[in-house]
């Protein structure tokens, strides 16, 4: 079931988006809907009916898949990187 949605968007963005949609042979609504589907789905496979734009596909396909341990602490890793980066300054004090 489709529902109408009203958005407030800058005129220049709308103009560019309409031109893009026309180039793709799709409606602006279809482009926006597919984008929203892409950003709200995690790792789900998109069906043929829900074809994504080439830009969205490239953004999703080119990102590396990383498997981290359950106990991984990104804050600790960032702290280590920062400490290593600025160690030379601390040593000069």
Secondary structure as GFF3:
##gff-version 3
##sequence-region A 1 93
A	DSSP	alpha_helix	11	24	.	.	.	ID=ss1
A	DSSP	alpha_helix	28	40	.	.	.	ID=ss2
A	DSSP	three_ten_helix	48	50	.	.	.	ID=ss3
A	DSSP	alpha_helix	54	61	.	.	.	ID=ss4
A	DSSP	alpha_helix	74	91	.	.	.	ID=ss5
###
